[in-house]
């Protein structure tokens, strides 16, 4: 073999080795997994199309539906029950005294409260409820609803104390009042026995009126606001044990 031919063969062999080495390197590079993408911190990043909703913890709960008759639940039992109710509060002097007498005799009642009095004495509403009683609305300012304009009547009924029961002040009602009460999600609640305690006729007169006129499932009208209710407190303390001895119990209305 001549020197020139040997040099040619050597050069060809080196070239072949170089080409094969390059091909192997390329193949190895393609076989490596791709690098993970780095998360962008740019403010122009596109947000998720369906962001997670934060629940509203302050959303109001479903309102209680009024029953057609808040005393109906006790009618089927044939028990001797009387429903005591107290208007015009809550009063910081007389409402706690009424609550003490009720608790003393194992009785409960329904308090038809004024929005203005609730606002002036906010803690008393909770005391009434904590003792196992119920609360009805008695409007905001105790007007005669039948004499008001439609707008004022609507305000007094719709914006008063939260309840499913409404007692119109003075018992003054008509078709428009009843329609507004129903539209506000409440039922109208009046009374069967009125001893006129607001006029302060004397403790014994209040007691005697209740004993004479009460019958099973009567609603008795008394007051824990609107003035001096010392006679009411004393009369309640006397009449409850007398009625209990006759077999009566004293639940709160379903309001």
C-alpha positions as CSV (number, residue, x, y, z in Angstrom):
1,X,0.0,0.0,0.0
2,X,1.4,3.3,-0.9
3,X,1.8,6.1,1.6
4,X,-0.7,8.3,-0.2
5,X,-3.4,5.6,-0.1
6,X,-2.7,4.8,3.5
7,X,-3.2,8.5,4.5
8,X,-6.4,8.6,2.5
9,X,-7.8,5.5,4.4
10,X,-6.8,7.0,7.8
11,X,-8.5,10.3,7.0
12,X,-11.7,8.5,5.9
13,X,-11.7,6.4,9.1
14,X,-11.3,9.5,11.3
15,X,-14.2,11.3,9.4
16,X,-16.4,8.3,9.9
17,X,-15.7,8.1,13.6
18,X,-16.5,11.9,13.9
19,X,-19.8,11.5,12.1
20,X,-20.9,8.5,14.1
21,X,-19.9,10.3,17.4
22,X,-22.0,13.3,16.4
23,X,-25.0,11.2,15.6
24,X,-24.8,9.4,18.9
25,X,-24.6,12.8,20.8
26,X,-27.7,14.1,19.0
27,X,-29.6,11.0,19.8
28,X,-28.7,11.2,23.5
29,X,-29.7,14.9,23.7
30,X,-33.2,14.1,22.2
31,X,-33.7,11.3,24.7
32,X,-33.4,13.6,27.8
33,X,-36.7,14.8,29.4
34,X,-37.6,18.5,28.9
35,X,-36.9,21.0,31.7
36,X,-39.9,22.0,33.8
37,X,-41.3,25.4,33.0
38,X,-40.6,28.1,35.5
39,X,-43.8,29.8,36.9
40,X,-44.2,33.3,35.7
41,X,-44.4,36.1,38.2
42,X,-45.6,38.6,35.7
43,X,-48.7,40.6,36.5
44,X,-50.0,39.8,33.0
45,X,-50.5,36.1,33.8
46,X,-54.0,35.0,32.9
47,X,-56.2,34.1,36.0
48,X,-58.1,30.9,36.2
49,X,-61.4,31.0,34.4
50,X,-63.3,29.6,37.4
51,X,-62.0,31.3,40.6
52,X,-62.9,29.6,43.9
53,X,-65.9,31.3,45.6
54,X,-65.6,32.4,49.3
55,X,-68.7,31.5,51.2
56,X,-70.5,34.4,52.7
57,X,-70.6,33.7,56.5
58,X,-72.9,36.6,57.0
59,X,-75.6,35.5,54.7
60,X,-79.0,35.5,56.4
61,X,-80.5,32.1,57.3
62,X,-83.8,31.1,55.8
63,X,-86.6,33.0,57.6
64,X,-89.0,31.0,59.8
65,X,-92.4,30.5,58.0
66,X,-95.4,31.7,60.0
67,X,-98.0,29.2,61.1
68,X,-101.6,30.1,60.4
69,X,-102.4,30.0,64.1
70,X,-99.5,30.3,66.6
71,X,-101.5,28.5,69.3
72,X,-102.6,25.6,67.0
73,X,-99.8,23.3,68.1
74,X,-101.4,23.1,71.6
75,X,-105.0,22.6,70.5
76,X,-104.7,18.9,69.6
77,X,-103.3,17.9,72.9
78,X,-106.5,18.8,74.8
79,X,-104.3,20.2,77.6
80,X,-105.5,23.2,79.6
81,X,-103.2,25.9,78.3
82,X,-103.3,29.7,78.6
83,X,-101.2,32.1,76.5
84,X,-99.9,35.1,78.4
85,X,-98.7,38.0,76.3
86,X,-97.0,41.3,77.1
87,X,-97.1,44.5,75.0
88,X,-95.1,47.7,74.6
89,X,-91.7,46.5,75.9
90,X,-89.0,45.7,76.3
91,X,-88.7,47.9,79.4
92,X,-85.5,47.9,81.5
93,X,-87.4,47.9,84.8
94,X,-90.5,45.9,84.2
95,X,-89.5,43.3,81.6
96,X,-86.9,41.6,83.9
97,X,-89.4,41.6,86.8
98,X,-92.0,39.9,84.5
99,X,-89.3,37.3,83.5
100,X,-88.6,36.6,87.1
101,X,-92.2,35.9,88.0
102,X,-92.7,33.7,84.9
103,X,-89.6,31.7,85.8
104,X,-90.7,31.4,89.4
105,X,-93.9,29.6,88.3
106,X,-92.5,27.6,85.4
107,X,-94.4,29.7,82.9
108,X,-93.6,31.2,79.5
109,X,-95.1,34.0,77.5
110,X,-95.0,35.9,74.2
111,X,-93.7,39.5,74.3
112,X,-95.0,41.8,71.6
113,X,-92.2,44.3,71.4
114,X,-91.8,47.8,69.9
115,X,-88.9,48.4,67.5
116,X,-88.1,51.7,69.2
117,X,-87.9,50.0,72.6
118,X,-85.8,47.2,71.2
119,X,-83.3,49.7,69.8
120,X,-83.1,51.6,73.1
121,X,-82.6,48.4,75.2
122,X,-81.0,45.8,72.8
123,X,-80.0,43.3,75.5
124,X,-83.5,42.7,76.7
125,X,-84.6,40.9,73.6
126,X,-81.9,38.2,74.2
127,X,-83.0,37.9,77.8
128,X,-86.6,37.2,76.8
129,X,-85.6,34.6,74.3
130,X,-83.0,33.0,76.6
131,X,-85.7,32.3,79.2
132,X,-87.7,30.3,76.7
133,X,-90.2,32.9,75.7
134,X,-91.1,34.1,72.2
135,X,-91.2,37.6,70.6
136,X,-93.9,39.1,68.4
137,X,-93.8,42.5,66.6
138,X,-95.9,45.4,67.9
139,X,-94.8,47.9,65.2
140,X,-92.0,50.4,65.7
141,X,-93.6,53.4,67.4
142,X,-97.1,52.1,68.4
143,X,-99.3,54.1,66.0
144,X,-102.9,53.4,65.0
145,X,-102.1,51.6,61.8
146,X,-105.6,52.2,60.3
147,X,-105.0,55.9,60.3
148,X,-101.6,55.9,58.5
149,X,-100.7,56.4,54.9
150,X,-99.8,53.3,53.0
151,X,-96.1,54.2,53.1
152,X,-96.0,54.8,56.9
153,X,-98.1,51.7,57.6
154,X,-95.7,49.6,55.5
155,X,-92.7,51.0,57.4
156,X,-94.2,50.2,60.8
157,X,-95.1,46.7,59.9
158,X,-92.2,45.6,57.6
159,X,-89.4,47.3,59.6
160,X,-90.4,46.4,63.1
161,X,-89.1,43.6,65.3
162,X,-88.3,40.3,63.6
163,X,-91.0,37.7,64.2
164,X,-93.7,35.7,62.5
165,X,-96.4,37.2,64.7
166,X,-97.7,40.7,64.6
167,X,-100.1,42.5,67.0
168,X,-101.5,45.8,65.7
169,X,-101.3,48.6,68.3
170,X,-104.7,49.2,70.0
171,X,-106.0,46.1,68.1
172,X,-106.8,48.5,65.3
173,X,-106.9,46.5,62.1
174,X,-108.6,46.3,58.7
175,X,-108.1,44.6,55.4
176,X,-105.1,46.8,54.4
177,X,-103.4,46.2,57.7
178,X,-103.9,42.4,57.5
179,X,-102.7,42.4,53.9
180,X,-99.5,44.2,54.9
181,X,-99.0,41.8,57.9
182,X,-99.3,38.8,55.6
183,X,-97.0,40.4,52.9
184,X,-94.4,40.9,55.6
185,X,-94.5,37.1,56.4
186,X,-96.4,37.4,59.6
187,X,-99.8,36.5,61.0
188,X,-102.0,38.8,63.0
189,X,-102.4,37.9,66.7
190,X,-105.0,39.7,68.9
191,X,-106.3,38.5,72.3
192,X,-109.3,37.0,74.2
193,X,-108.9,38.4,77.7
194,X,-108.1,42.1,78.4
195,X,-107.9,43.0,82.2
196,X,-106.9,46.5,81.2
197,X,-103.8,46.5,83.3
198,X,-102.5,49.5,81.5
199,X,-105.1,51.6,83.3
200,X,-103.8,50.4,86.7
201,X,-107.2,49.3,88.1
202,X,-105.6,47.5,91.0
203,X,-103.8,44.2,91.5
204,X,-106.8,42.3,92.6
205,X,-109.0,43.7,89.8
206,X,-106.4,42.4,87.2
207,X,-106.4,38.9,88.9
208,X,-110.1,38.7,89.1
209,X,-110.6,39.7,85.5
210,X,-108.2,36.9,84.3
211,X,-109.8,34.3,86.6
212,X,-113.3,35.2,85.4
213,X,-112.7,35.3,81.7
214,X,-109.9,32.9,80.9
215,X,-110.7,29.5,79.3
216,X,-108.5,26.9,77.7
217,X,-106.3,28.4,75.0
218,X,-107.2,32.0,75.8
219,X,-104.7,34.7,74.9
220,X,-104.3,37.1,77.8
221,X,-103.2,40.7,77.1
222,X,-100.9,42.4,79.7
223,X,-98.2,45.0,79.4
224,X,-94.5,45.1,80.4
225,X,-93.9,48.6,79.0
226,X,-95.6,52.0,78.6
227,X,-95.6,53.0,82.3
228,X,-95.6,51.8,85.8
229,X,-96.4,48.0,85.6
230,X,-96.0,47.2,89.3
231,X,-99.7,46.1,89.5
232,X,-99.1,43.8,86.5
233,X,-96.1,42.2,88.1
234,X,-98.0,41.6,91.4
235,X,-101.1,40.3,89.6
236,X,-99.1,37.9,87.6
237,X,-97.4,36.5,90.7
238,X,-100.8,35.9,92.3
239,X,-102.8,34.6,89.3
240,X,-100.3,32.0,88.0
241,X,-100.4,29.7,91.0
242,X,-104.2,29.9,91.1
243,X,-104.4,29.0,87.5
244,X,-101.8,26.2,87.9
245,X,-104.0,24.7,90.6
246,X,-106.8,24.5,88.1
247,X,-104.6,22.4,85.8
248,X,-103.4,25.1,83.4
249,X,-100.0,25.3,81.9
250,X,-98.5,28.4,80.3
251,X,-96.5,27.9,77.0
252,X,-95.3,30.6,74.7
253,X,-97.0,31.0,71.3
254,X,-95.3,29.8,68.2
255,X,-93.9,33.1,67.0
